[in-house]
Amino acid sequence: MALPRLPMDQFLLQRGYITQDQLDEAKQVAKQTSNPDLGKVILNLGFAGEREILHAQAQEAGHPFVDLDRVTVEPAAISAVPERIAKMHSVVPVKKEGSNLWVAMSNPNNLQAIDDVRLASGLMVKPAVALGAAIEDAIRKYYAGQSAGGGEEAPAAAAAAPAAAGGSKMTSDMRALMAQAQTVRDVADRGIKEDASDEEMAEQAPIIRLANAVIQQAIVDRASDIHVEPQERAVRVRYRIDGVLMEAMTVPKNLQAPLVSRLKIMSEMNIAERRIPQDGRIEVRNQGKDFDLRVSSIPTPFGEKIVMRILDKGNAMVGLAKLGMLPDVQARIEELVSQPNGMFLCTGPTGSGKTTTQYSVLNKLNTMEVNIITIEDPVEYQLSGIAQVQVNRKAGLTFATALRAFLRQDPDIILVGEMRDLETAEIAIEASLTGHLVLSTLHTNDAPSATLRMVDMGVEPYLISATVIGILAQRLGRKIDPENKEPYVVKEIDLRRFGLEVKDADADVTLYRGVPSENNRHTGYRGRMGIHELMCMNEEIAELVVRRAPLADIKAAAKANGMKELREDGLAKVLAGVTTPEEVMRVVFTAGF
């Protein structure tokens, strides 16, 4: 079933999918745009279709390609894999050969999908490559009429149901899995299972399914992070949902080593190294969507703590209109980034949505007429049509060295993931002065403070006033569950600290709050939205920056120029019934505010 391996471009030529002239042109375009993905360049130029490109990439990697529109799918193969497993991982079993099962998938390196299919079928999985759309069509075709879960004997935890309340109660599937895993562990501890090391334990079915279930449940619960935290007597698993950590389950202490080892194996870490921090990555497909998990481990007194950041690849293409901006703020940002040169900055703490905002700006600006290059650490999402470069300090590739190279790449727009030092800031400023639009981020509490932060870094104030066109400070706050909310009344005086102009202290103001329910995990909140503070540079603010004026003077000038402070933007969303005063206080207010 496998084909002889050839370089992708040679395979395309050999099959007659492209001509030599087309290949030469594609390589030239790839070189000019610093795009290492030649297949994507060929696809974008229209020289070959997605099917041909995927076929060439599959054989180059040593995997067979399956055209599901032409091959005959064996009923015995379909019956070996439950429908929910096929749907969850977007895979189709194609052919059964003895103890082997050929399975079509769009990502043949999806370890979790392979594990779940192997456990469900009891067969050795041989991955093949097929188009994602063809896989979805085949699932609908070959599993038509089957129930979603009736009669399946596959591990139930691979598609664990949502937690019952607050994300803090385990599903019955997870309890059953932990019981199975604990039984296997107890047998191993008694010496009945021969030479069961932690690594071997990590490869046993209950541990594999438990690790997969922890990840799948987090995705179902819309978590942004998974924390696996060894304690003295147990292992606590928490999910960060809508910005707040919630306990998901407690795992018995004797499952700690195999569970942590399994997660490290999945993320391709060194499981024998437990003394130093490590980083890894897991690719997951769930319900037709692709997710990247950025995994980090650190040593603690009770064992290694694992944190997994869940990145939904589809979220990278969120437009500005979906970030929760007030209409006037969005309109001013769109006006700012339409300028041919200058520097637009996003500020805020870690996890405040700065990267999502900058990606949304790039998504708006990404057209055939402009050349966009980014330098990031790390590249969180792959953006089609944009040349993205990842920092590699071991190889000497820093923000500063990449920026120098960018200036020779004829860019129109440059994204600098973060301005961390004077050298990076100076080159970014040079780029904006020489006719480029530069997007970047800083860690400051509000928009006016960004100018002082740059001065502290050593940037000359006159360069800041000459290049910075706008600064957006932001936070992420939880939204009231729109399907479960109720009104209540407060006095105007109670909202004065948010910047409300009080006309009658005893006047009533109607606000809304969420009603705890299963839909919102009994928190009253569901989802998050941005709270923003936009400072647009004008002559007065520029002059204050050059004179190194106090922060209070810069803030006053910005407000006179139309800037709404974070608390005022939050108040507008409170009055609109989108969030609550308590949530705005939680994410915006700091000591001395």
Secondary structure, DSSP 8 states (H G I E B T S, - for coil): -------HHHHHHHTTSS-HHHHHHHHHHHHHTT---HHHHHHHHTSS-HHHHHHHHHHHTT--B--TTTS---HHHHHHS-HHHHHHHTEEEEEEETTEEEEEES-TT-HHHHHHHHHHH-SEEEEEE--HHHHHHHHHHHTTT--SSTT--S-GGGG----SSTT-S--HHHHHHHHHHHHHHHHHHTT-STT--HHHHHTSHHHHHHHHHHHHHHHHTTEEEEEEEE-SSEEEEEEEETTEEEEEEEEEGGGHHHHHHHHHHHTT--TT--SS-EEEEEEEEETTEEEEEEEEEEEETTEEEEEEEEEEGGGGG--GGGTT--HHHHHHHHHHHTSSSEEEEEE-STTSSHHHHHHHHHHHH--TT--EEEEESS--S--TT-EEEE-BGGGTB-HHHHHHHHTTS--SEEEES---SHHHHHHHHHHHHTT-EEEEEE--SSSTHHHHHHHHHT--HHHHHHHEEEEEEEEEEEEE-TTSEEEEEEEGGGGGGGT---S-TT-EEEEEEE---GGGTTSSEEEEEEEEEEEE--HHHHHHHHTT--HHHHHHHHHHTT---HHHHHHHHHHTTSS-HHHHHHHH--TT-
